[in-house]
């Protein structure tokens, strides 16, 4: 019998080998649903503060929103350094209905580090053990984690951190190929991800610098990972997850979605956001998507300025229409093709 395509995270079957990476401010339900419209076997929410959840913060709870047409499997990602708050957060994630709870151990942002959370936790393995142990013991759903390959070039501790996580009951680890010091600059290092793969028995998901289906396959083969995670490239090409998954599954690279199909998806993004937050707030939320999408288009600076000032659905669609009119005749050279 031919082996079923995909992989397991604990007792949860992932029906594919490409995941949508967590991105603060982006991978909430509306965008996940847009990506899932093309096909998305696994997605992760933006990071949510365990402390915020424990204090009943409504904005923290709002990030953990699900809805119709979400990705097939979704992990709710939490961060914090207090074992009890993280354990409570795991229960919250499960109660909302997520399939997995993901512990953020890779965020390089300073305000997260000041709480000894995110990637900062990987510098204190004893505290890391306490936090992860509390989450695993409390969680009724499988626990995963996302890390970086190390703190800096001089402190590459990804394999050691992954081994600690595996020992405490984490059933899958995603690894970004940059160090904490790098942030999002420089290049992701696949060989350092491979070192993590070789250190643990649990599945590893490789993340970093995947912008095309062939690059996804190359990273998968070079690292020996169970799956690939795509982040920023999906913001301008929400069909990329599905295309990369199809390419890995069949060896044939499917064509990118037509430009009009992609722009229809971005209109749907506004409508889903408005349904969740109301039109006025949706217009503010959507601005960052327009600014990101405008990169590479003729007149990008003007388009970004218009995007930053969007205050209604009509204005948003007008900017999209202007982008569509300036899309090159060769779709593969369009800014929405990453």
C-alpha positions as CSV (number, residue, x, y, z in Angstrom):
1,X,0.0,0.0,0.0
2,X,1.3,3.5,-0.9
3,X,2.2,5.6,2.1
4,X,-0.3,8.3,2.8
5,X,1.0,11.8,2.0
6,X,1.6,14.0,5.0
7,X,2.9,13.5,8.5
8,X,1.8,13.1,12.1
9,X,2.1,15.6,15.0
10,X,1.4,13.3,18.0
11,X,-2.0,11.8,17.2
12,X,-2.9,14.6,14.8
13,X,-2.6,13.8,11.1
14,X,-1.3,16.7,8.9
15,X,-2.6,16.1,5.4
16,X,0.3,17.7,3.7
17,X,3.9,18.9,4.2
18,X,3.7,22.7,4.0
19,X,2.6,24.9,6.8
20,X,1.7,28.6,7.2
21,X,4.1,30.1,9.7
22,X,2.9,32.3,12.6
23,X,3.3,36.0,11.8
24,X,2.3,38.6,14.3
25,X,-0.5,40.8,12.9
26,X,-1.1,38.6,9.9
27,X,-2.0,35.0,10.5
28,X,-5.2,35.5,12.4
29,X,-8.3,33.8,11.1
30,X,-9.2,36.0,8.1
31,X,-5.8,35.5,6.4
32,X,-5.6,31.8,7.3
33,X,-9.0,31.4,5.7
34,X,-7.8,33.1,2.5
35,X,-4.8,30.9,2.3
36,X,-6.9,27.8,3.1
37,X,-9.1,28.7,0.2
38,X,-6.3,27.6,-2.0
39,X,-5.3,24.8,0.3
40,X,-3.4,24.8,3.6
41,X,-2.9,21.6,5.6
42,X,-1.4,23.4,8.7
43,X,-1.3,26.9,10.0
44,X,-0.2,28.6,13.2
45,X,-1.8,31.7,14.8
46,X,0.2,34.8,15.7
47,X,1.8,34.6,19.1
48,X,-0.5,35.4,22.0
49,X,0.6,36.4,25.5
50,X,-0.2,33.8,28.2
51,X,-0.2,36.6,30.7
52,X,-2.7,38.6,28.6
53,X,-5.0,35.5,28.4
54,X,-4.8,35.0,32.1
55,X,-5.8,38.6,32.8
56,X,-8.8,38.3,30.4
57,X,-7.3,40.7,27.9
58,X,-9.8,40.9,25.0
59,X,-7.3,41.7,22.3
60,X,-5.2,38.6,23.3
61,X,-8.3,36.4,23.2
62,X,-9.4,37.9,19.9
63,X,-6.2,36.6,18.2
64,X,-7.3,33.1,19.0
65,X,-10.3,33.3,16.8
66,X,-11.4,30.4,14.5
67,X,-14.0,30.4,11.8
68,X,-15.4,28.6,8.7
69,X,-12.9,27.6,6.1
70,X,-9.9,27.8,8.4
71,X,-6.8,25.7,7.6
72,X,-7.3,21.9,8.1
73,X,-5.1,21.8,11.2
74,X,-4.4,25.0,13.3
75,X,-2.1,25.5,16.2
76,X,-2.7,28.2,18.7
77,X,0.7,29.8,19.6
78,X,1.4,31.2,23.1
79,X,4.4,32.9,24.7
80,X,5.4,33.5,28.3
81,X,7.9,32.6,31.0
82,X,5.5,31.8,33.9
83,X,4.7,28.1,34.0
84,X,1.3,28.5,35.5
85,X,0.2,31.2,33.1
86,X,1.5,29.1,30.2
87,X,-0.4,26.0,31.5
88,X,-3.6,28.0,31.7
89,X,-3.0,29.4,28.2
90,X,-2.7,25.8,26.8
91,X,-6.1,25.0,28.3
92,X,-7.5,28.2,26.7
93,X,-6.1,27.2,23.3
94,X,-7.7,23.7,23.5
95,X,-11.0,25.1,24.8
96,X,-11.3,27.4,21.7
97,X,-11.0,24.3,19.6
98,X,-7.5,24.4,18.2
99,X,-5.8,21.1,17.2
100,X,-2.4,21.9,18.7
101,X,-0.8,24.3,21.2
102,X,2.4,25.8,20.0
103,X,5.0,27.4,22.4
104,X,6.8,30.4,20.9
105,X,10.5,30.1,21.6
106,X,11.8,32.0,18.5
107,X,10.4,35.5,18.7
108,X,13.4,37.9,18.6
109,X,11.3,41.0,19.5
110,X,12.6,43.1,22.4
111,X,9.3,43.5,24.2
112,X,8.9,39.7,24.3
113,X,12.5,39.2,25.5
114,X,12.0,41.7,28.3
115,X,9.5,39.1,29.7
116,X,12.2,36.4,29.5
117,X,9.9,34.8,26.9
118,X,10.1,33.9,23.2
119,X,13.7,33.2,22.1
120,X,15.0,34.5,25.4
121,X,13.7,31.3,27.1
122,X,16.2,29.2,25.0
123,X,19.0,30.9,26.9
124,X,17.8,29.5,30.2
125,X,17.2,25.8,29.8
126,X,16.1,25.2,33.4
127,X,13.3,27.7,33.1
128,X,12.5,26.4,29.6
129,X,12.1,22.9,31.1
130,X,9.7,24.2,33.8
131,X,7.6,26.1,31.3
132,X,7.4,23.4,28.7
133,X,6.7,20.7,31.4
134,X,3.8,22.8,32.7
135,X,2.3,23.2,29.3
136,X,2.6,19.5,28.3
137,X,1.1,18.4,31.6
138,X,-1.8,20.8,31.4
139,X,-2.6,20.5,27.7
140,X,-5.3,18.1,26.5
141,X,-4.0,18.5,22.9
142,X,-0.5,17.9,21.5
143,X,2.2,20.5,22.2
144,X,4.6,21.8,19.6
145,X,7.2,24.6,19.7
146,X,9.0,27.0,17.3
147,X,12.6,27.8,17.9
148,X,15.6,29.4,16.0
149,X,18.9,27.6,15.3
150,X,20.6,29.6,18.1
151,X,21.0,32.8,19.9
152,X,23.9,34.0,17.8
153,X,26.6,32.5,15.5
154,X,28.6,31.9,18.7
155,X,25.7,30.2,20.5
156,X,24.1,27.7,18.1
157,X,22.1,25.7,20.6
158,X,19.1,24.7,18.4
159,X,19.9,20.9,18.7
160,X,20.3,21.2,22.5
161,X,17.0,23.1,22.9
162,X,15.2,20.7,20.6
163,X,16.5,17.8,22.7
164,X,15.2,19.4,25.9
165,X,11.8,20.0,24.2
166,X,11.6,16.4,23.1
167,X,12.5,15.2,26.5
168,X,9.7,17.2,28.1
169,X,7.0,15.8,25.8
170,X,6.9,18.3,22.9
171,X,5.9,16.2,19.8
172,X,7.1,18.5,17.0
173,X,9.4,21.4,16.6
174,X,9.6,24.0,13.9
175,X,13.0,25.6,13.3
176,X,13.7,29.0,11.8
177,X,17.1,28.9,10.1
178,X,18.3,32.3,11.5
179,X,19.7,33.1,14.8
180,X,18.0,35.4,17.3
181,X,20.6,38.1,16.7
182,X,19.9,38.0,12.9
183,X,16.2,38.7,13.4
184,X,14.9,38.6,9.8
185,X,18.1,39.8,8.2
186,X,20.7,37.8,6.4
187,X,20.1,34.3,5.2
188,X,18.5,31.3,6.8
189,X,20.9,28.3,7.2
190,X,19.5,25.0,6.1
191,X,22.5,23.0,7.4
192,X,21.8,24.2,11.0
193,X,18.2,23.1,10.7
194,X,19.5,19.7,9.5
195,X,21.6,19.5,12.7
196,X,18.3,19.8,14.7
197,X,16.7,17.1,12.5
198,X,19.5,14.8,13.2
199,X,19.4,15.4,17.0
200,X,15.7,14.4,17.7
201,X,13.2,11.7,16.8
202,X,10.2,13.9,16.7
203,X,9.2,15.6,13.4
204,X,11.0,18.9,12.6
205,X,9.4,21.6,10.4
206,X,12.0,23.7,8.5
207,X,11.4,27.4,8.1
208,X,13.2,30.2,6.4
209,X,13.6,31.8,2.9
210,X,11.2,29.7,1.0
211,X,9.7,31.8,-1.8
212,X,8.8,29.2,-4.5
213,X,7.7,25.6,-4.7
214,X,11.2,24.4,-5.9
215,X,12.8,26.2,-2.9
216,X,10.4,24.4,-0.6
217,X,11.4,21.0,-2.0
218,X,15.0,21.9,-1.9
219,X,14.8,22.8,1.8
220,X,12.9,19.7,2.6
221,X,15.5,17.5,0.9
222,X,18.5,19.4,2.3
223,X,17.4,19.3,5.9
224,X,15.6,16.0,6.0
225,X,12.7,17.7,7.8
226,X,9.2,16.3,7.9
227,X,7.6,19.5,6.5
228,X,8.3,23.1,5.5
229,X,6.9,26.3,6.9
230,X,6.3,29.4,4.8
231,X,5.8,32.8,6.2
232,X,6.4,36.2,4.6
233,X,6.3,34.9,1.0
234,X,2.7,33.8,1.5
235,X,1.5,37.4,2.3
236,X,1.9,38.3,-1.4
237,X,1.1,34.9,-2.7
238,X,-1.5,33.2,-0.6
239,X,-1.7,30.3,-3.1
240,X,2.0,29.5,-2.5
241,X,1.3,27.0,0.3
242,X,-0.9,25.0,-1.9
243,X,1.4,25.1,-4.9
244,X,4.4,24.1,-2.9
245,X,2.5,21.2,-1.3
246,X,1.4,20.0,-4.7
247,X,4.9,20.3,-6.1
248,X,6.4,18.2,-3.2
249,X,3.5,15.6,-3.5
250,X,3.6,15.1,-7.3
251,X,6.9,16.6,-8.6
252,X,4.9,18.8,-11.0
253,X,4.8,22.5,-10.3
254,X,1.3,23.9,-10.7
255,X,0.8,27.3,-12.3
256,X,0.4,30.3,-10.0
257,X,-3.2,31.5,-9.6
258,X,-4.3,34.1,-12.1
259,X,-3.9,37.7,-10.9
260,X,-7.7,38.3,-10.8
261,X,-8.1,35.2,-8.6
262,X,-5.5,36.5,-6.2
263,X,-7.1,39.9,-6.1
264,X,-10.5,38.4,-5.4
265,X,-8.8,36.6,-2.5
266,X,-7.6,39.9,-1.1
267,X,-11.1,41.3,-1.4
268,X,-12.3,38.3,0.6
269,X,-9.6,39.1,3.2
270,X,-11.2,42.5,3.8
271,X,-14.7,41.0,4.1
272,X,-13.6,38.3,6.5
273,X,-11.8,40.9,8.6
274,X,-14.8,43.2,8.6
275,X,-17.0,40.4,9.7
276,X,-14.7,39.8,12.6
277,X,-13.9,43.4,13.6
278,X,-16.3,45.7,11.8
279,X,-15.6,47.8,8.7
280,X,-13.7,50.7,10.4
281,X,-11.2,48.5,12.2
282,X,-10.9,46.2,9.1
283,X,-9.8,49.2,7.1
284,X,-7.0,49.8,9.6
285,X,-6.0,46.2,9.8
286,X,-5.9,45.8,6.0
287,X,-3.4,48.6,5.5
288,X,-0.4,46.5,6.3
289,X,-1.5,43.9,3.8
290,X,-1.8,46.5,1.0
291,X,1.6,48.0,1.9
292,X,3.2,44.6,1.7
293,X,1.4,43.6,-1.5
294,X,2.5,46.9,-3.3
295,X,6.2,45.9,-3.2
296,X,7.5,45.4,-6.7
297,X,4.6,47.0,-8.5
298,X,5.2,50.0,-10.8
299,X,4.6,53.1,-8.7
300,X,5.0,51.1,-5.5
301,X,5.8,54.1,-3.4
302,X,2.5,55.8,-4.4
303,X,0.6,52.6,-3.9
304,X,2.1,52.1,-0.4
305,X,1.1,55.6,0.5
306,X,-2.5,55.0,-0.7
307,X,-2.5,51.7,1.2
308,X,-1.4,53.3,4.4
309,X,-4.3,55.7,4.2
310,X,-7.1,53.2,3.4
311,X,-10.2,53.9,5.5
312,X,-12.9,52.0,3.7
313,X,-13.6,48.9,1.6
314,X,-14.1,51.1,-1.4
315,X,-10.7,52.8,-1.0
316,X,-9.1,49.4,-0.5
317,X,-10.6,48.0,-3.7
318,X,-9.6,51.1,-5.6
319,X,-5.9,50.5,-4.6
320,X,-6.2,46.8,-5.6
321,X,-7.7,47.9,-8.9
322,X,-4.8,50.2,-9.6
323,X,-2.4,47.4,-8.8
324,X,-4.2,45.1,-11.1
325,X,-4.1,47.6,-14.0
326,X,-0.3,47.9,-13.6
327,X,0.3,44.1,-13.3
328,X,2.9,43.1,-16.0
329,X,1.5,41.1,-19.0
330,X,3.7,38.2,-17.9
331,X,2.0,37.0,-14.7
332,X,5.1,35.3,-13.4
333,X,6.8,38.8,-13.1
334,X,3.9,40.2,-11.1
335,X,4.6,41.4,-7.5
336,X,2.0,38.9,-6.3
337,X,4.2,36.1,-7.6
338,X,7.0,35.6,-5.1
